[in-house]
Amino acid sequence: MITPHPQVLRDLLSRYATARLAHEEHPGDRTRRVLEDVSYTLCVTTATTDVPHALAAAEILLGGAASPVREPAGEPAREAEALAAA
């Protein structure tokens, strides 16, 4: 797997957090499309298929550095660790 540059991951995590907050505060087609777009990009960048796995993979790829978005740890984190080790 090609490892994304840490700054790219940080930027995507920041964009995801911003889009998620914007959609929660102002739900609508535009904010939903922005959230879906950044979610897709985050998943592609981390080679995952859903946002919880993408967030867990990003955290692992960043070496556990604090990220702007935190999701509950669990199964996605274990799968992402296996992915990062491959």
N, C-alpha and C positions, 0 to 999 in steps of 0.2 A: 504494500500500500504506500502511496505517496503521502508523506506527512505534510500537512499544511503549515505554513509559517505561523508562529505564535501570534503575531500582530493581526494576521488575517482572521484567526479564530477570535481574538479579543474584539475586533471590529464587528464580526458577525454576531457575537454574543451581545454586544452593546446594541446593535441594530435590532436583534430579536427582542431584547428587553424593552426598547423604545416602542417597537411595533405592537408588542403585546399590551403594554400599558395604554397606548393610544387606542387600541381596539376595545379594551375594557372600559375606557372612559367615554369613547365615542363610537359605539358599535355601528358599523355600516359597511356597505360594499367596498368602499375605498380602503378603509383600515383593514378589512378582512383580506383584501387582495395583497396589501403590503405585508401583512403578517404571514400569509401563505407563501409569498415569494421569498421572504427571508428565511422562513422555516425550511422550505425546499432547498435553498442554497446551503443552509447549515447542515442539513442531512447529507447532501451531495458531498460537501467538503469533508465531513467526518465519516463518509462511507457507511451511513446508517439509514434506516428506513422510517424512523419517527423521531419526533422532537425529544422525548425523554432520553432515548438512546444517544441522540446527537449531543445533548447537553452533558451527559455522562462521559461520552468519548472526548468531548472538548476539554472537560476538566482533567481527564487523564492525560491527554496530549499536552496540556499546559503544565503538567507536573503537579496537579493539585492546587495550582495557584487560584486565589480567590477570583471568581468570575462574577459579572454583574447579575447573573441569573442562577438561582439555585432551585433545583427540583429535588424531591425526596430520593435518597439513595436506595439502592436495592438491586433487583435483577438487571436493570439497564447498566448499572455500574460494573457488575461482574462481566457482562457480555462485552462491554466496551474495553475492559482490561484485557480480555482475551483477544479482542480485535487489535489493540495496540501492541500486544506481544507478538502478533503474527508477522 
